[in-house]
Amino acid sequence: MSVAGEEPLERTGRVSFGGIVKTVSLALVPEAAVGDYVIVHVGVALSKVDEAEARQVFDYLRQMDELAELETLGTSPPDGAPPAASTPATAKT
């Protein structure tokens, strides 16, 4: 994906949510770089997480049936896969 902007409060990233690419604000995670996983809420990356934590979040969302919409569209990663493209809450920049 990509990261744009030099000013910390204006940085954005293009992240993939289960194959759906969105632009999100990276103002709260200035250290985020291409290839990182981030927790996203309402279009703002809140924190950076490692792949293991991203996998865990993905598993929790699956258990809560919060991935049904992406799975219906056929865009979520296979069972147990990290969100290489990502989830509604975890994204890879």
Buried (B, 14 or more C-beta within 10 A) or exposed (E): BEBEEEEEEEBBBBBBBBBBEBEBBBBBBEEBEEEBBBBBEEEBBBEBBEBEBBBBBBBEBBEEEBBEEBEEEEBBBEEEEBBBBBBBBBBBB
